[in-house]
Amino acid sequence: MPKFVILLLLALTIIAGPHRFDSAARAAEIVCITSEDPDNYDAVTFLNGLAERQLRPAGHRVTILVGNQPKPTHFEGLVPAVRAADLLIVFVRRATPPQEQLDAIRGHLRAGRPLIGIRTANHGFVPSQNAPPPPSCAAWPEFTPEVLGCQNTGYETKGLPYTVARHPDVAADEPLLDGVDVDSIRGHQSLYLVLPLAADARPLLVGTAKDRQPPQPVAWTRIHPGEGRSKIFYTSLGAPQDVAGPAVPRLIVNAVNWALAGPPRP
């Protein structure tokens, strides 16, 4: 190969940057489940922006399913959309959909397809104690420990900011943190109490509020222990102020690439 061709290819590689998840380059069907709930941190706006600026330009097809308010929650078209999904993103709180919609999410996991949870997914299908779901609707409180691999036990601080840092066991070249300026991240809303994590969870970031110990994990991965062995990523970051800068959206895009890396689903 001529020397100038080699130099050109090298320059293009440098400009493009490292491809940490090469197999994620394939176009994927991504389905997002969210709602216009006023306590859901403007999730619909964030997911629309993520789709338009990062996911669709990368070639992915993105469907955003917005649940109705008030409850009972219904996500129009969820069952066929989830059946066709390569990746499911959950950013919804206290949803009470029909049983068949929750069963579709369970089927997604049994098929070994990945799932990403953002912020309120921590209590995504846990009904409010003050508003139990009607008989025609279903709840899934076990989603939090069994799928996300954490607890939902309240707040370390309610409405107070907190600092974010790498977990001490995370390698310096961790692909999921590639291009993420961790030092720039601040949690601007309540720090969720999520400990203890599942034994197989791998924390990436931790948050600390007013030097309270121990720090609470705010981003991690795990492999779902069910038959499908689905990849799971969760972050409790996601308030509008959290995602205003580039760091948290980049973290979530990295998680999308990580989740989709590997052979396409059957």
C-alpha positions as CSV (number, residue, x, y, z in Angstrom):
1,M,0.0,0.0,0.0
2,P,1.5,3.4,-0.9
3,K,2.8,5.4,2.0
4,F,0.4,8.4,1.4
5,V,-2.6,6.0,1.6
6,I,-1.4,4.6,4.9
7,L,-1.0,8.2,6.3
8,L,-4.5,9.2,5.0
9,L,-6.1,6.2,6.7
10,L,-4.2,6.9,9.9
11,A,-5.4,10.5,9.9
12,L,-9.0,9.5,9.3
13,T,-8.8,7.1,12.2
14,I,-7.5,9.8,14.5
15,I,-10.3,12.2,13.4
16,A,-13.0,9.6,13.9
17,G,-11.7,8.8,17.4
18,P,-11.6,5.3,19.0
19,H,-14.5,2.9,18.3
20,R,-14.9,1.2,21.6
21,F,-17.9,-0.8,20.6
22,D,-17.4,-1.5,16.9
23,S,-20.2,-4.0,16.7
24,A,-22.7,-1.4,17.9
25,A,-22.5,0.4,14.5
26,R,-25.4,-1.6,13.1
27,A,-28.7,0.2,13.0
28,A,-31.0,-0.9,15.8
29,E,-34.7,-0.6,16.8
30,I,-34.7,1.4,20.0
31,V,-37.9,1.8,22.0
32,C,-38.2,4.4,24.8
33,I,-40.9,4.2,27.5
34,T,-41.7,7.4,29.2
35,S,-44.5,9.8,30.3
36,E,-45.4,13.5,30.6
37,D,-45.8,13.1,34.4
38,P,-44.8,16.5,35.9
39,D,-42.6,14.6,38.4
40,N,-40.8,12.7,35.7
41,Y,-38.0,15.3,35.2
42,D,-39.0,16.4,31.7
43,A,-38.1,12.9,30.4
44,V,-40.0,13.3,27.2
45,T,-38.0,16.3,26.2
46,F,-34.7,14.7,27.1
47,L,-35.5,11.5,25.1
48,N,-36.6,13.4,22.1
49,G,-33.4,15.4,22.1
50,L,-31.3,12.3,22.6
51,A,-33.0,10.6,19.7
52,E,-32.7,13.6,17.4
53,R,-29.1,14.6,18.2
54,Q,-27.4,11.3,18.9
55,L,-29.3,8.2,18.2
56,R,-31.0,8.8,14.8
57,P,-27.9,10.4,13.3
58,A,-26.1,7.2,14.2
59,G,-28.6,5.2,12.1
60,H,-30.8,3.9,14.9
61,R,-34.6,3.9,14.5
62,V,-36.1,5.3,17.7
63,T,-39.7,5.0,18.9
64,I,-40.8,7.0,21.9
65,L,-43.9,5.7,23.7
66,V,-45.4,8.4,25.9
67,G,-47.8,7.0,28.5
68,N,-51.0,8.9,29.2
69,Q,-51.8,10.8,32.3
70,P,-53.5,10.6,34.7
71,K,-53.3,7.0,35.6
72,P,-54.0,4.2,34.8
73,T,-51.0,4.3,32.5
74,H,-51.3,3.0,29.0
75,F,-48.5,3.1,26.4
76,E,-50.2,3.0,23.0
77,G,-48.6,0.4,20.7
78,L,-46.2,-0.9,23.4
79,V,-46.6,-4.6,22.8
80,P,-45.7,-4.8,19.1
81,A,-43.0,-2.1,19.5
82,V,-41.3,-4.0,22.3
83,R,-41.5,-7.2,20.4
84,A,-39.5,-5.6,17.6
85,A,-37.1,-3.7,19.8
86,D,-33.3,-4.4,20.0
87,L,-33.0,-2.1,23.0
88,L,-35.5,-0.8,25.5
89,I,-35.0,2.5,27.4
90,V,-37.2,3.0,30.5
91,F,-37.5,6.5,31.9
92,V,-40.9,6.5,33.6
93,R,-42.2,6.6,37.2
94,R,-44.9,4.7,39.0
95,A,-46.5,3.5,35.8
96,T,-49.4,1.1,36.0
97,P,-50.0,-0.3,32.6
98,P,-52.1,-3.4,31.6
99,Q,-50.5,-6.7,32.4
100,E,-49.9,-7.5,28.8
101,Q,-47.6,-4.5,28.5
102,L,-45.5,-5.5,31.5
103,D,-45.4,-9.1,30.1
104,A,-44.0,-7.7,26.8
105,I,-41.1,-6.1,28.7
106,R,-40.5,-9.5,30.5
107,G,-40.5,-11.2,27.1
108,H,-37.9,-8.7,25.9
109,L,-35.6,-9.7,28.7
110,R,-36.2,-13.4,28.3
111,A,-35.2,-13.0,24.7
112,G,-31.8,-11.6,25.9
113,R,-32.3,-8.1,24.6
114,P,-30.8,-5.2,26.6
115,L,-32.5,-2.6,28.8
116,I,-31.4,0.8,29.9
117,G,-33.0,2.5,32.9
118,I,-32.8,6.2,33.6
119,R,-33.5,8.0,36.9
120,T,-37.1,7.3,37.7
121,A,-37.0,3.8,36.3
122,N,-35.8,3.1,39.9
123,H,-39.5,3.1,40.7
124,G,-40.8,2.8,37.2
125,F,-43.5,0.3,37.9
126,V,-44.0,0.8,41.7
127,P,-47.5,2.2,42.3
128,S,-47.9,5.1,44.7
129,Q,-49.1,4.0,48.1
130,N,-51.6,6.8,48.0
131,A,-52.9,5.7,44.6
132,P,-53.0,1.9,44.1
133,P,-53.6,0.8,40.5
134,P,-57.1,-0.1,39.5
135,P,-57.9,-3.8,38.9
136,S,-57.4,-3.5,35.2
137,C,-53.8,-2.4,35.7
138,A,-50.6,-4.1,36.9
139,A,-47.6,-3.3,39.0
140,W,-44.1,-4.6,38.9
141,P,-42.2,-3.5,42.1
142,E,-39.7,-6.4,41.6
143,F,-38.4,-4.7,38.5
144,T,-36.2,-2.6,40.6
145,P,-34.2,-5.3,42.4
146,E,-34.6,-8.1,39.9
147,V,-33.9,-6.2,36.7
148,L,-32.0,-3.0,37.7
149,G,-30.3,-4.7,40.6
150,C,-30.8,-2.1,43.2
151,Q,-33.1,-0.9,45.9
152,N,-35.7,1.9,46.0
153,T,-35.6,3.2,49.6
154,G,-35.9,6.9,49.3
155,Y,-33.4,9.8,49.1
156,E,-30.0,10.5,50.7
157,T,-30.9,14.2,50.2
158,K,-34.1,15.5,48.8
159,G,-33.7,18.3,46.3
160,L,-30.1,19.0,47.2
161,P,-27.1,18.8,44.9
162,Y,-24.4,16.1,45.1
163,T,-21.0,15.4,43.6
164,V,-20.2,12.6,41.3
165,A,-17.0,10.6,40.9
166,R,-15.7,7.5,39.4
167,H,-16.1,4.3,41.4
168,P,-12.7,3.5,42.8
169,D,-12.7,0.1,41.1
170,V,-13.3,1.5,37.6
171,A,-10.4,1.2,35.2
172,A,-8.9,4.4,33.7
173,D,-9.8,3.2,30.2
174,E,-13.4,2.1,31.0
175,P,-15.2,2.2,27.6
176,L,-18.5,3.3,29.1
177,L,-16.8,6.4,30.4
178,D,-15.0,7.2,27.2
179,G,-15.4,10.9,26.5
180,V,-17.3,11.5,29.7
181,D,-16.0,14.4,31.8
182,V,-16.9,13.0,35.1
183,D,-15.6,16.0,37.0
184,S,-18.2,18.2,35.3
185,I,-21.1,16.1,36.5
186,R,-23.3,17.4,39.3
187,G,-26.4,15.8,40.6
188,H,-28.9,18.6,40.9
189,Q,-31.9,16.8,42.4
190,S,-32.4,14.1,45.0
191,L,-29.7,11.4,45.4
192,Y,-31.4,8.1,45.3
193,L,-30.7,5.5,48.0
194,V,-30.0,2.3,46.0
195,L,-27.7,0.2,48.2
196,P,-27.2,-2.7,48.4
197,L,-26.7,-3.4,44.7
198,A,-27.0,-6.9,43.3
199,A,-23.8,-8.9,43.7
200,D,-23.2,-8.9,40.0
201,A,-23.6,-5.2,39.5
202,R,-20.6,-3.3,38.4
203,P,-20.7,0.4,39.6
204,L,-19.2,3.0,37.4
205,L,-20.1,6.3,39.1
206,V,-21.0,7.2,42.7
207,G,-22.6,10.3,44.2
208,T,-21.9,11.9,47.6
209,A,-24.1,14.4,49.3
210,K,-22.8,16.5,52.1
211,D,-20.0,14.0,52.8
212,R,-22.5,11.4,53.9
213,Q,-21.3,7.8,53.7
214,P,-21.3,5.5,52.0
215,P,-21.5,7.1,48.6
216,Q,-24.5,5.9,46.5
217,P,-23.9,4.4,43.1
218,V,-25.4,6.5,40.4
219,A,-24.5,4.4,37.3
220,W,-23.7,0.7,36.9
221,T,-24.1,-2.3,34.6
222,R,-25.1,-5.9,35.2
223,I,-26.2,-9.0,33.3
224,H,-29.8,-9.9,34.1
225,P,-29.8,-13.2,35.9
226,G,-32.8,-14.6,34.0
227,E,-32.7,-17.0,31.1
228,G,-32.0,-14.3,28.5
229,R,-28.9,-12.9,30.2
230,S,-29.8,-9.4,29.0
231,K,-27.4,-6.5,29.4
232,I,-28.6,-3.9,31.9
233,F,-27.4,-0.3,32.4
234,Y,-28.9,2.1,34.9
235,T,-28.2,5.6,36.0
236,S,-30.0,7.7,38.6
237,L,-28.8,10.9,36.9
238,G,-31.4,12.4,34.6
239,A,-32.8,15.6,36.1
240,P,-32.9,18.4,33.5
241,Q,-29.9,20.2,35.1
242,D,-28.0,16.9,35.2
243,V,-28.3,16.4,31.4
244,A,-27.8,20.1,30.4
245,G,-24.1,19.5,29.8
246,P,-22.5,16.9,27.4
247,A,-21.3,14.4,30.0
248,V,-24.5,12.6,31.0
249,P,-25.9,12.3,27.4
250,R,-22.5,11.0,26.4
251,L,-22.7,8.4,29.2
252,I,-26.1,7.3,28.0
253,V,-24.9,7.1,24.4
254,N,-22.0,5.0,25.5
255,A,-24.4,2.7,27.3
256,V,-26.5,2.4,24.2
257,N,-23.4,1.3,22.2
258,W,-22.4,-1.1,25.0
259,A,-25.8,-2.6,25.1
260,L,-26.0,-3.1,21.4
261,A,-22.4,-4.4,21.0
262,G,-22.3,-8.0,20.0
263,P,-24.2,-10.2,17.5
264,P,-27.7,-9.1,16.5
265,R,-30.6,-10.8,18.4
266,P,-32.2,-13.9,16.8
